[in-house]
Amino acid sequence: MMQGRIISAHGRHYVARVEDQLWHCYTRGKRAGICVGDYVTISAQGQNEARIETVHERRNLLYRSDEMRSKQFAANVDVLLFITAVEPRFSEDLLGRALTAAWNETLKPYIILNKIDIASGLAEARARLQLYHQLGVEIIECTITDSEDLSAKLLPLIKGQTALLLGQSAMGKSSILNVLAPEAKAHTQAHSQALGTGRHTTTKTELYDIYNDGELVASLIDSPGFQNFGLLHLSDEQIIKGFPEFNEALKQCRFYNCRHLQEPGCGVIAALEQGQIQPERYQLYQRIIAENEAAKRW
């Protein structure tokens, strides 16, 4: 028996890292539901092949879910690095949803504003992120043209932890990964060899370890770029947990089961009217609640 961690998942086939060795793993029967970041116990079944015997208890589990499917994509994460950029224009809706997921799973979120060397759109991007700074989310500005500065800013944030790189397509996420984990290409080739597959594509989630002078510094989970981020798996209580600026106002609600939509005596609506909650944030809350209600009806 060996203790390892899942670093790549392909259907019901997985790659687990045990120290510095990679194992091509499968499960008993038709068991599924294992994802990148899981800690597992495996038993060797041949050269570089093993069976997953136990999946250890998770600290957290991240999903994206919409009308078509629910997909878990990362487990046991400590930090979210959400990548935005000066160009192309990033989606505040996607950013807000990712923050809701992070806060619901007790991740520490950071927003990375990439491509700050594009001066023409920098002021606008900074202004759009000011709302999240007011919510207590630290904004890290960087450009991949200065890799040393980027590493100096980001590595201390994730030292000794597992970080998730997340962001919509074309924000420069892969370039940031290559700066933080330059050995990623070599690891990807090793994963492909372990699975007997061809070239790596960017359509799957992968975990990379970051080393400094031979010492493990952090782990980094890279998830493919996305254009939507459904949260249909969340309950009303979990959605509210993803809006920490509601916390004080919640105490003022007249009814214990208030949904903060149109109920009388709602503390959240009162805070909104008094300017204590930003309209954009409340509108996002309404959209997520409405989407989940529509999905339940179907």
C-alpha positions in Angstrom: 0.0 0.0 0.0 1.2 3.5 -0.9 0.0 7.0 0.0 -0.3 9.4 -2.9 -2.2 12.3 -4.5 -4.2 12.4 -7.7 -2.5 14.9 -10.1 -4.5 14.1 -13.2 -7.9 12.6 -14.0 -9.2 11.2 -17.4 -12.6 9.6 -17.1 -12.1 6.6 -14.7 -8.3 6.6 -15.2 -6.1 8.6 -13.0 -2.4 9.5 -12.4 -1.3 9.5 -8.8 2.0 10.9 -7.6 3.8 8.9 -4.8 6.9 10.9 -3.9 8.7 11.3 -7.2 7.0 8.4 -9.0 3.9 8.5 -11.2 1.3 5.7 -11.2 -1.4 5.0 -13.7 -4.4 4.2 -11.5 -7.9 2.7 -11.8 -10.7 2.0 -9.4 -12.5 -1.1 -8.3 -15.6 -1.7 -10.4 -17.3 1.4 -11.8 -16.5 3.7 -9.0 -16.0 7.3 -10.1 -16.0 10.7 -8.4 -12.3 10.9 -7.7 -10.7 14.2 -8.8 -7.4 16.1 -8.9 -6.1 17.0 -5.5 -7.5 13.9 -3.8 -5.2 12.0 -1.4 -5.5 8.3 -1.9 -4.1 4.9 -0.8 -3.1 2.8 -3.8 -1.8 -0.8 -4.3 0.6 -1.7 -7.0 -0.8 -4.0 -9.7 2.0 -4.0 -12.1 4.7 -1.8 -13.5 3.6 1.8 -13.0 0.0 0.5 -12.6 -2.0 0.6 -9.3 -5.5 0.3 -8.0 -7.1 3.0 -5.8 -8.1 1.4 -2.6 -9.1 4.4 -0.5 -9.9 8.1 -1.1 -9.1 10.0 2.1 -11.5 12.5 3.6 -11.5 15.9 1.7 -11.1 19.3 3.3 -13.2 20.7 0.4 -14.4 20.0 -3.1 -15.0 22.4 -6.0 -17.6 22.0 -8.6 -18.9 23.7 -11.7 -22.5 22.8 -12.4 -25.1 23.9 -15.0 -28.3 22.4 -16.6 -26.3 19.8 -18.5 -24.0 18.4 -15.8 -22.2 18.8 -12.5 -18.4 18.5 -12.7 -16.1 18.3 -9.7 -12.6 19.5 -10.7 -10.4 20.1 -7.6 -10.2 18.9 -4.0 -8.2 19.9 -0.9 -7.4 23.4 -2.1 -6.3 26.2 0.2 -5.9 29.3 -2.1 -7.7 30.5 -5.2 -5.7 32.6 -7.7 -8.4 34.0 -10.1 -6.7 35.3 -13.2 -8.1 38.5 -14.9 -6.4 40.7 -17.4 -6.4 44.2 -18.8 -7.3 42.7 -22.2 -9.5 41.0 -23.2 -12.2 42.3 -21.0 -12.9 39.9 -18.1 -16.3 38.9 -16.9 -17.3 40.2 -13.5 -20.1 37.7 -13.5 -17.6 34.8 -13.7 -15.4 36.4 -11.2 -18.2 36.8 -8.7 -19.3 33.2 -9.2 -15.8 31.9 -8.6 -15.5 34.0 -5.4 -18.9 32.6 -4.2 -17.5 29.0 -4.8 -14.2 29.9 -3.0 -15.9 31.5 0.0 -18.3 28.6 0.3 -15.4 26.1 0.5 -13.3 28.4 2.8 -10.6 29.1 0.2 -8.5 32.3 0.5 -9.1 34.1 -2.8 -6.7 36.5 -4.6 -7.5 38.3 -7.9 -4.5 38.4 -10.3 -4.7 41.3 -12.7 -2.5 40.3 -15.6 -1.1 42.2 -18.6 -0.7 45.5 -16.7 1.8 46.5 -19.4 -1.2 47.3 -21.6 -1.5 50.9 -20.5 -4.6 51.8 -22.5 -7.0 49.7 -20.5 -5.3 49.5 -17.1 -7.3 52.3 -15.4 -10.6 50.8 -16.4 -9.6 47.3 -15.2 -8.4 48.7 -11.8 -11.7 50.6 -11.4 -13.8 47.4 -12.1 -11.8 45.5 -9.5 -12.2 48.1 -6.8 -15.5 46.5 -5.7 -13.7 43.3 -4.8 -10.9 45.1 -3.1 -13.6 46.7 -0.9 -14.8 43.2 -0.1 -11.3 42.4 1.3 -9.9 40.5 -1.7 -6.3 41.4 -2.4 -5.6 42.4 -6.0 -2.2 41.4 -7.3 -1.0 43.2 -10.5 1.5 41.5 -12.8 2.7 41.0 -16.3 4.3 37.8 -17.7 7.0 40.0 -19.3 8.5 40.3 -15.8 8.6 36.8 -14.6 10.8 37.5 -11.6 8.4 40.1 -10.3 5.5 37.7 -10.9 7.1 34.9 -9.0 8.1 37.2 -6.2 4.5 38.4 -5.8 2.7 35.0 -6.1 4.9 32.4 -4.6 4.7 33.8 -1.0 0.9 33.7 -1.2 0.8 30.0 -1.8 3.9 28.7 0.1 3.2 25.5 1.8 -0.3 25.3 0.3 -2.3 24.0 -2.6 -3.5 26.8 -4.9 -6.0 26.7 -7.7 -5.4 28.7 -10.9 -8.7 29.7 -12.3 -9.9 32.1 -15.0 -11.8 32.5 -18.2 -10.0 31.8 -21.5 -7.4 34.2 -22.9 -6.4 35.8 -19.6 -2.9 34.5 -19.7 -3.4 31.7 -17.2 -1.1 29.2 -19.0 1.7 31.7 -19.2 1.5 32.4 -15.5 1.6 28.6 -14.9 4.7 28.3 -17.0 6.4 31.0 -14.9 5.4 29.5 -11.5 6.0 25.9 -12.6 8.4 25.9 -15.5 8.7 22.1 -15.2 5.0 21.7 -16.1 5.7 20.7 -19.6 8.0 17.9 -18.5 5.4 16.7 -16.0 2.8 16.8 -18.6 4.9 14.6 -20.9 5.4 12.2 -18.0 1.6 12.1 -17.3 1.0 11.2 -21.0 3.7 8.5 -20.9 2.2 7.0 -17.7 -1.3 6.9 -19.4 0.0 5.8 -22.8 -1.7 8.8 -24.4 -0.6 11.3 -26.9 0.2 15.0 -26.6 -1.1 17.0 -23.7 -4.2 19.3 -24.3 -5.4 22.1 -22.1 -8.9 20.5 -21.6 -8.2 18.8 -18.3 -7.2 19.8 -14.8 -3.7 19.1 -13.7 -1.7 19.4 -10.4 1.9 20.5 -10.5 4.4 20.7 -7.7 6.6 23.8 -7.4 10.1 23.2 -6.1 12.9 25.6 -5.0 16.4 24.1 -4.7 14.9 20.6 -4.6 12.4 21.5 -1.8 8.6 21.4 -2.3 7.3 24.9 -2.0 3.7 24.6 -3.0 1.2 22.7 -5.3 -0.6 24.3 -8.1 -3.8 23.0 -9.7 -4.4 24.4 -13.2 -8.0 24.1 -14.5 -8.9 24.8 -18.1 -10.1 28.3 -19.1 -13.9 28.6 -19.0 -16.7 30.8 -20.2 -19.4 29.9 -17.7 -19.4 28.9 -14.0 -22.7 27.3 -12.9 -23.4 26.9 -9.2 -26.5 24.7 -9.4 -25.1 22.3 -6.8 -25.3 25.0 -4.1 -28.2 25.3 -1.6 -29.6 28.7 -0.7 -27.6 28.6 2.6 -24.4 27.9 0.7 -25.1 30.6 -1.8 -25.5 33.1 1.0 -22.2 31.9 2.5 -20.6 33.0 -0.8 -21.6 36.6 -0.1 -19.8 37.6 3.1 -20.9 41.2 2.8 -24.4 40.0 3.7 -23.3 38.7 7.2 -24.1 41.7 9.3 -27.4 42.4 7.5 -28.6 38.8 7.9 -28.9 39.4 11.6 -31.5 42.0 11.0 -33.9 39.9 9.0 -37.3 39.5 10.6 -37.8 35.9 9.5 -35.4 33.1 10.2 -36.1 31.6 6.7 -35.8 34.9 4.8 -34.4 34.4 1.3 -33.5 38.0 0.9 -35.5 38.6 -2.3 -38.8 40.4 -1.5 -39.6 39.4 2.1 -40.8 42.1 4.5 -38.3 43.1 7.2 -35.3 41.8 5.2 -32.0 43.1 6.6 -30.2 42.4 3.3 -32.6 44.5 1.2 -32.5 47.2 3.8 -28.6 47.2 3.7 -28.8 47.3 -0.1 -31.1 50.4 0.0 -28.8 52.1 2.4 -25.8 51.6 0.1 -24.1 49.0 2.4 -24.3 46.3 -0.2 -23.3 47.0 -3.8 -26.1 46.6 -6.4 -23.9 44.5 -8.7 -23.3 42.0 -6.0 -26.9 41.7 -5.0 -27.9 41.3 -8.7 -25.4 38.4 -8.9 -27.1 36.8 -5.9 -30.5 37.2 -7.5 -29.2 35.5 -10.7 -27.7 32.5 -8.9 -30.9 32.0 -6.9 -33.1 32.3 -10.0 -30.9 29.8 -12.0 -31.0 27.3 -9.2 -34.8 27.6 -8.8 -35.3 27.2 -12.6 -33.1 24.0 -12.5 -35.2 22.5 -9.7 -38.4 23.1 -11.6 -37.0 21.0 -14.4 
